[in-house]
Amino acid sequence: MLAAVARAPSLERNALRDALAATKDFPGVTGPVTFNDERNAVKPVVVVRIGDGGRLSVESHVSPEEVAPAPTPTPSPTPRGRRRRGR
């Protein structure tokens, strides 16, 4: 965020938004962070297990390349209104 603020030509909302959107391969704590066209952060995920007594262990690192894209949802038909009998 601070790197984007430093790159922005001003502190106006649109300038900050554009600077954040232009962020590519920022060296984050869990790995490189890039923002996609939908302005979502694309970055690795760390899976942590909390065991007995609160003991933490890193189970895995998952990079965006390892995750299959979500399928495009199929629209479901609009349900027809139920008719009440006797009215």
Phi, psi and omega in degrees: 000313181295325178295321178293320178298319180294328181279336184293141179289341177205176179263016177286153186309308183295322179294317178294318178301314182294322179293320176296316181297332181277359181293123179228129175053040176294132182285086180278176182298319182267356181140186183294140180242131176228146176260134181271185183296336178270008180066028175262143178287128176253110186206162177294155178243139176255126178262120183246134176259133175257112184262197180303138179070016179079012181292130182259140173217141178279119181274318181194164171244131180241121179268156180304330181292337182276350184259127178289143178297147179294141179292151177290126183294142176269126181295138177265151181295149178288125181294144177280147179297141178281137178266133176269133179279146176087007179244000000 
